[in-house]
């Protein structure tokens, strides 16, 4: 069985960890829920300022897509409200400023319209009297260029929107915002939820050119967009079951950092706590400071951090092989190195003022957080039944089967396992889908419970080390190479395994 690992809060910066732990204790919420939402908020505060250059030809933004899946009553909404309270204060001030500016705008627009009316009248009269109109036309053109622009509230948080409104808000509302979906059930059947290609473009901050018949055209560039989805398990399962092929094949799911929260209800203990801790004050002060500063920050990786990033990227590439951890989740594994770089930029910027080079320690902390989200991705995408349960059932069937055949020119008899082609027809019915069956087999291989081999030129799935048979002396399992074979110099300097803090 795959064990669910605890959230690596220790990998966050001291202020982020202290705030997450304090809030989790205060509202009796799991740290695995508070941590990802806190990081989403921290990203929102700084995403308008920060880019990171990972390699010479690879520069990216730091925007983050997060999805928290938890039962009703776990405190998702309360947690989000508390964490994003500083942004609500900022947005409230922006609304007040905009309302005052609108009063001034209405007055200026009234005057502008009257002047325009007189200029048009003057132009008509000159034309009728066969008088020169060039000077009036120039004045009219200048007047049009100076048309008062209606003020638009700067938006940090967007809720309940359509694709068109979302793009318009990013265009007019400051160019940096997060879309908060407090209930997936509200949007899962909307046009926004079905427009996954648009969400992918927004994650990448790709230029978007808007052509509208009913309004003016514009180009959306230089923006930053985050996404935070809160969902109960059943609506999420429904959405994924309906959109799974699109969400996976388009790469949308791979862009999301999932957090699947086990229920804590029935085990929580409430007690009186201080209304606000020092950690909360420091977190909110840093959020306000990061947002208020508009100076651009161009981050790079130190030499050691870049070497670690390359090593980690190779690790994820390796885990996409048959039998690897991400053999059935290549989409997430391909995006994981970029997730790590973005996460490292967030941790670095939140903690270190004025430093533009990310150190290896920070990168390794980010790698551990993203590694946790990678396991959550595997858990989230298995929406029908626990993959561990499927693996256990398939393993039980394999234990009852025995095959024989030729391996490396030798006959091997009574091997515990089954040929893959036979499993397509005789595996439990829900696993007879090719993708599903391979995912379960890959999971067995990852857990070192089974191995894929070639027997008589046919792919066979053998149970590892069963007591019912003995392999010949020269028999070798075809398992993927160990991670320490990727880069022996890095192994010598830093050890093996996925780098963590």
RAJOFEN-V881813 format. One record per backbone hydrogen bond with DSSP energy under -1.0 kcal/mol. CO is the residue of the C=O (numbers start at 1). NH is the residue of the N-H. E is the energy in kcal/mol with one decimal. If there is no record, write none. Layout:
CO;NH;E + CO;NH;E
This chain:
7;9;-2.2 + 8;11;-2.0 + 9;12;-1.8 + 13;17;-3.1 + 14;18;-2.6 + 15;19;-2.3 + 16;20;-2.5 + 17;21;-2.7 + 18;22;-2.3 + 19;23;-2.8 + 20;24;-2.5 + 21;25;-2.1 + 22;26;-2.3 + 23;27;-2.6 + 24;29;-1.8 + 30;33;-1.6 + 30;34;-2.1 + 31;35;-2.8 + 33;37;-1.4 + 34;38;-2.5 + 35;39;-2.2 + 36;40;-1.9 + 37;41;-2.0 + 38;42;-2.5 + 39;43;-2.3 + 40;44;-1.9 + 41;45;-1.7 + 43;47;-2.1 + 46;49;-2.2 + 46;50;-1.4 + 49;297;-3.3 + 51;299;-2.9 + 52;60;-2.6 + 55;58;-1.7 + 58;54;-3.0 + 58;55;-1.1 + 60;52;-2.8 + 64;227;-1.9 + 65;257;-2.7 + 66;229;-2.7 + 67;259;-2.1 + 68;231;-2.4 + 69;261;-3.1 + 71;74;-1.6 + 75;79;-2.7 + 76;80;-2.4 + 77;81;-2.7 + 78;82;-2.2 + 79;83;-2.4 + 80;84;-2.5 + 82;85;-1.1 + 84;88;-1.8 + 85;89;-1.9 + 86;90;-2.1 + 87;91;-2.9 + 88;92;-2.2 + 89;93;-1.9 + 90;94;-2.1 + 91;95;-2.3 + 92;96;-2.1 + 93;97;-2.4 + 94;98;-2.6 + 95;99;-2.4 + 96;100;-1.7 + 97;101;-2.3 + 98;102;-2.2 + 99;103;-1.3 + 100;104;-1.5 + 101;105;-2.6 + 102;106;-2.6 + 103;107;-1.5 + 104;108;-2.4 + 105;109;-3.1 + 106;110;-1.9 + 107;111;-2.0 + 108;112;-2.5 + 109;113;-2.5 + 110;114;-1.9 + 111;115;-2.4 + 112;116;-2.3 + 113;117;-2.3 + 114;118;-2.2 + 115;119;-2.6 + 116;120;-2.4 + 117;121;-2.1 + 118;122;-2.8 + 119;123;-2.4 + 120;124;-2.4 + 121;125;-2.3 + 122;126;-2.2 + 123;127;-2.2 + 124;128;-2.6 + 125;129;-2.2 + 126;131;-3.2 + 127;130;-1.2 + 133;137;-2.7 + 134;138;-2.3 + 135;139;-1.8 + 136;140;-2.4 + 137;141;-2.5 + 138;142;-2.5 + 139;143;-2.1 + 140;144;-2.2 + 141;145;-2.1 + 142;146;-1.2 + 144;147;-1.4 + 156;178;-2.6 + 158;180;-2.5 + 162;166;-2.8 + 163;167;-2.1 + 164;168;-2.1 + 165;169;-2.6 + 166;170;-2.1 + 167;171;-2.1 + 168;172;-2.8 + 169;173;-2.4 + 173;155;-2.4 + 175;224;-2.4 + 177;226;-2.3 + 178;158;-2.7 + 179;228;-2.6 + 181;230;-2.9 + 183;186;-1.6 + 184;187;-1.2 + 184;188;-1.9 + 187;190;-2.1 + 190;194;-1.3 + 191;195;-1.0 + 194;196;-1.4 + 195;199;-1.4 + 196;200;-2.3 + 197;201;-1.9 + 198;202;-2.2 + 199;203;-2.1 + 200;204;-1.6 + 201;206;-2.2 + 208;220;-3.7 + 210;218;-1.6 + 218;210;-3.1 + 220;208;-2.2 + 224;177;-1.8 + 226;179;-2.6 + 227;66;-2.9 + 228;181;-2.8 + 229;68;-2.9 + 230;184;-1.4 + 231;70;-2.6 + 232;236;-1.7 + 233;237;-2.7 + 234;238;-2.6 + 235;239;-2.5 + 236;240;-3.0 + 237;241;-2.8 + 238;242;-1.8 + 239;243;-2.5 + 240;244;-1.8 + 243;247;-3.7 + 244;248;-2.7 + 245;249;-2.7 + 246;250;-2.3 + 247;253;-2.2 + 252;255;-1.3 + 253;256;-1.4 + 257;67;-2.2 + 259;69;-2.9 + 264;267;-1.9 + 277;281;-1.9 + 278;282;-2.6 + 279;283;-2.1 + 280;284;-2.5 + 281;285;-2.4 + 282;286;-2.1 + 283;287;-2.3 + 284;288;-2.4 + 285;289;-2.2 + 286;290;-2.7 + 287;291;-2.2 + 288;292;-2.3 + 289;293;-1.5 + 297;51;-2.1 + 299;53;-3.0 + 300;358;-3.2 + 302;306;-3.0 + 303;307;-2.0 + 304;308;-2.3 + 305;309;-2.6 + 306;310;-2.3 + 307;311;-2.1 + 308;312;-2.5 + 309;313;-2.7 + 310;314;-2.1 + 311;315;-1.9 + 312;316;-2.4 + 313;317;-2.1 + 314;318;-2.4 + 315;319;-2.0 + 317;320;-1.2 + 318;321;-1.8 + 319;326;-1.7 + 321;324;-2.8 + 324;327;-1.6 + 326;329;-1.1 + 329;333;-2.0 + 330;334;-2.2 + 332;336;-1.7 + 335;339;-2.3 + 336;340;-2.6 + 337;341;-2.0 + 338;342;-2.6 + 339;343;-2.8 + 340;344;-2.7 + 341;345;-2.0 + 342;346;-1.9 + 343;347;-2.5 + 344;348;-2.6 + 345;349;-2.5 + 346;350;-2.3 + 347;351;-1.5 + 348;352;-3.2 + 356;300;-2.3 + 358;302;-2.7 + 359;363;-1.9 + 360;364;-2.7 + 361;365;-1.7 + 362;366;-2.3 + 363;367;-2.3 + 364;368;-1.7 + 365;369;-1.8 + 366;370;-2.6 + 367;371;-2.3 + 368;372;-1.8 + 369;373;-2.0 + 370;374;-2.2 + 371;375;-1.7 + 372;376;-1.8 + 373;377;-2.2 + 374;378;-1.8 + 375;379;-1.8 + 376;380;-2.9 + 377;381;-2.5 + 381;383;-1.5 + 386;390;-2.1 + 387;391;-2.7 + 388;392;-2.4 + 389;393;-2.1 + 390;394;-2.6 + 391;395;-2.7 + 392;396;-2.0 + 393;397;-1.6 + 394;398;-2.5 + 395;399;-2.3 + 398;401;-1.5 + 401;417;-1.7 + 403;415;-2.5 + 405;412;-3.2 + 406;456;-3.6 + 407;410;-1.9 + 410;407;-3.4 + 412;405;-2.2 + 415;403;-2.6 + 416;463;-2.7 + 418;461;-3.1 + 419;423;-1.9 + 420;424;-1.4 + 422;425;-1.5 + 422;426;-2.0 + 423;427;-2.0 + 428;431;-2.5 + 429;432;-1.5 + 433;437;-2.9 + 434;438;-2.4 + 435;439;-1.9 + 436;440;-2.0 + 437;441;-2.5 + 438;442;-2.8 + 439;443;-1.8 + 440;444;-2.2 + 441;445;-2.3 + 442;446;-2.5 + 443;447;-2.0 + 444;449;-2.9 + 445;448;-1.5 + 449;464;-2.3 + 451;462;-2.7 + 453;460;-3.1 + 455;458;-1.7 + 458;455;-2.9 + 459;420;-2.7 + 460;453;-2.3 + 461;418;-2.0 + 462;451;-2.2 + 472;475;-1.8 + 477;479;-1.2 + 482;485;-1.8 + 483;486;-1.8 + 487;491;-2.2 + 488;492;-2.3 + 489;493;-1.8 + 490;494;-3.2 + 491;495;-2.0
